[in-house]
Amino acid sequence: MVRKRSREVRKYPRIQITSEAFNLKMKIILLGPPGSGKGLFAQFLQDDFGIKKIATGDILRKEIRNKSKIGKKAEKYVSKGIYVPDKIVLSMIKNKIRRIKNFTLDGFPRTVKQAKFLDKVIKVDKVIHITTNDKNVIKRIANRLQCGKCNRIYNLITIKPRRKGICDICKGKLYIRSDDKIVKTRLNVYKREIKPLIIYYKKKDVLEKVNGNRHFNLVYNDIRKLIK
Ligand code: AMP
């Protein structure tokens, strides 16, 4: 019975911000490889608790779509699956995090240098490391879709949209991220940078680890417990 419940497909929306949630003043970082569910869980935290999702990848993709100055500079890095230079990313994120009290960072920081920069701007409350093996990463990315308008994440197996290719919430068009085709490169880049970052946050005593190889409902339950 319990197992069956955990296998339920979660449907958007889940927007149910409670009064308890309004007392949560948290600055959270989600760490994990591509496909570990960072974007999905950041979205759930936003829907359930009003904790704003800030995803540097989403911001960069929007800049690229808009062909802005930042977007033109960032495109060649994003399309190759390598990190965009700090000069671009740090100035882009600085103003956002200063203005918002409660947020989950998805995709930032990615290096110790970025983490040190962040520490100068804000105090981080919790860093949650979602561990996920390569096999799961590759399978999830192969089935991932994202809304081009509101950035919600879908999955052809676990979180299917009600209407094919259409976001349940904003009715935006779902698309396959072009860099999802180069997932192996992105995984290697991630593996190179993550160890020193984990050591950095361990020393600061803010690090929590969650096993991301399970059904997303179970992973999210653990994340919820950590932030309450
Ligand atoms: P994501 O959506 O987090 O998987 O990010 C997609 C791509 O955006 C990455 O492969 C990088 O090219 C770029 N990117 C996102 N966040 C950062 C960051 N904090 N530092 C450098 N590059 C980033």
Boltz pocket constraint, residues with backbone or C-beta under 6 A from the ligand:
constraints:
  - pocket:
      binder: B
      contacts: [[A, 34], [A, 56], [A, 57], [A, 58], [A, 60], [A, 74], [A, 77], [A, 78], [A, 79], [A, 81], [A, 82], [A, 83], [A, 84], [A, 85], [A, 89], [A, 106], [A, 107], [A, 108], [A, 109], [A, 110], [A, 114], [A, 179], [A, 186]]
      max_distance: 6.0
